[in-house]
């Protein structure tokens, strides 16, 4: 793909993301996407066979954006004196990534179309959140092996940690359709979630 074609491809992806999140899957047309991307509908079809393929590519492309957060999950220092501080910092970064408005919008869009595209929803979960949980579980196992945590089931512990952080802000956003949390809210969720987690597992 030459640079001009690559730019058009990205413009179509960006436009489609905006329209899908604004109008939903069924409310979006290829004409809408072409207009926003400032290309012809023929150009859109040249890059993507149909609306379903374009939607799938957009959904799966967002899992790449979670790579940074997943890398962070693997990088907790083994430091007994600063364990709570390190985990709280990690929790805050994790919350920032997973409560980003576009991530919340995309999550709602995928859930709304889960019956229509069950394989796509499963792929997004596996490549994104499930991969993050597996990485976090490996990190917790490493901390347990070093005697900093007391864990029998590292994956369950990773789910507990994530649940303590995400239950309140994500549920609010999912049901109301918008992010209502402030930076102070996320700081509090990170600190209290970490403290409760360590009360059970340290």
ROFIKOL-554357 format. One line per 3 residues: number of its first residue (from 1); for each residue z negated, y negated, x of C-alpha. Coordinates in steps of 0.1 Angstrom, whole numbers. Example, Ala and Ser with C-alpha at 12.3 -4.5 7.8 and 13.67 -1.06 7.14 Angstrom:
REM residues 2
1) -78 45 123 ~ -71 11 137
***
This chain:
REM residues 202
1) 0 0 0 ~ 11 -33 16 ~ -12 -64 16
4) 5 -80 -14 ~ 3 -48 -34 ~ -33 -43 -24
7) -42 -78 -36 ~ -26 -71 -70 ~ -44 -38 -72
10) -77 -55 -65 ~ -69 -83 -90 ~ -62 -58 -117
13) -95 -39 -109 ~ -115 -72 -110 ~ -98 -83 -142
16) -103 -49 -159 ~ -140 -48 -149 ~ -145 -82 -165
19) -126 -73 -197 ~ -142 -39 -201 ~ -176 -53 -197
22) -169 -81 -222 ~ -150 -62 -249 ~ -159 -26 -243
25) -135 2 -237 ~ -120 4 -272 ~ -117 -34 -275
28) -98 -37 -243 ~ -60 -37 -240 ~ -38 -35 -210
31) -23 -68 -222 ~ -58 -84 -218 ~ -61 -71 -183
34) -26 -81 -172 ~ -32 -116 -186 ~ -65 -121 -167
37) -51 -106 -135 ~ -21 -129 -138 ~ 4 -100 -135
40) 28 -83 -158 ~ 18 -53 -179 ~ 44 -34 -161
43) 26 -41 -128 ~ -7 -29 -143 ~ 10 4 -153
46) 26 7 -118 ~ -9 7 -103 ~ -27 27 -130
49) -11 54 -153 ~ -31 43 -184 ~ -62 26 -196
52) -83 57 -192 ~ -73 61 -155 ~ -81 24 -149
55) -115 27 -166 ~ -123 58 -146 ~ -114 41 -113
58) -135 11 -121 ~ -166 32 -131 ~ -164 54 -99
61) -157 24 -76 ~ -191 10 -85 ~ -208 40 -70
64) -197 27 -36 ~ -218 -4 -42 ~ -249 17 -45
67) -243 30 -9 ~ -264 1 6 ~ -293 9 -17
70) -291 46 -8 ~ -290 37 29 ~ -322 17 23
73) -339 47 7 ~ -333 67 38 ~ -347 41 61
76) -385 40 53 ~ -404 37 86 ~ -430 64 93
79) -459 41 97 ~ -493 50 82 ~ -508 15 85
82) -479 -2 66 ~ -469 26 42 ~ -476 6 10
85) -459 -25 24 ~ -428 -5 35 ~ -426 13 1
88) -431 -19 -18 ~ -403 -36 1 ~ -381 -6 -6
91) -390 -6 -43 ~ -381 -43 -45 ~ -347 -38 -30
94) -341 -8 -52 ~ -350 -28 -83 ~ -327 -57 -72
97) -298 -33 -70 ~ -303 -13 -102 ~ -312 -43 -124
100) -282 -64 -113 ~ -266 -76 -146 ~ -232 -60 -138
103) -249 -27 -131 ~ -268 -29 -163 ~ -236 -38 -183
106) -217 -9 -167 ~ -245 15 -174 ~ -244 5 -211
109) -206 8 -212 ~ -207 43 -197 ~ -234 55 -221
112) -215 40 -250 ~ -184 61 -240 ~ -203 92 -229
115) -190 113 -258 ~ -154 102 -251 ~ -156 106 -213
118) -184 130 -206 ~ -170 140 -172 ~ -168 104 -161
121) -204 97 -171 ~ -215 128 -152 ~ -195 118 -121
124) -210 83 -121 ~ -245 97 -124 ~ -240 123 -97
127) -224 100 -72 ~ -248 71 -79 ~ -282 76 -93
130) -286 114 -85 ~ -274 109 -49 ~ -300 81 -46
133) -327 103 -59 ~ -318 131 -35 ~ -319 106 -6
136) -353 93 -17 ~ -365 129 -21 ~ -355 137 15
139) -373 105 27 ~ -405 114 8 ~ -403 149 22
142) -401 134 57 ~ -431 113 50 ~ -449 143 36
145) -441 164 67 ~ -457 136 88 ~ -488 137 67
148) -484 103 51 ~ -478 117 16 ~ -490 148 -2
151) -459 162 -21 ~ -451 196 -35 ~ -418 187 -51
154) -401 159 -34 ~ -373 154 -60 ~ -399 152 -88
157) -418 126 -67 ~ -386 106 -63 ~ -381 107 -101
160) -417 95 -106 ~ -413 67 -82 ~ -380 55 -98
163) -395 58 -133 ~ -424 37 -124 ~ -401 10 -111
166) -372 11 -136 ~ -387 20 -170 ~ -397 -15 -181
169) -369 -37 -168 ~ -340 -13 -174 ~ -351 -3 -209
172) -355 -40 -219 ~ -320 -48 -205 ~ -304 -17 -221
175) -318 -24 -256 ~ -313 -62 -256 ~ -280 -63 -238
178) -292 -88 -212 ~ -315 -89 -182 ~ -347 -106 -192
181) -367 -101 -160 ~ -375 -128 -135 ~ -379 -125 -98
184) -417 -125 -103 ~ -413 -97 -128 ~ -394 -76 -102
187) -420 -84 -76 ~ -448 -72 -99 ~ -430 -40 -109
190) -423 -32 -72 ~ -460 -38 -62 ~ -477 -20 -92
193) -452 9 -93 ~ -457 15 -56 ~ -495 13 -59
196) -496 38 -88 ~ -472 61 -69 ~ -494 61 -38
199) -525 67 -59 ~ -510 100 -70 ~ -492 110 -38
202) -510 96 -8
***
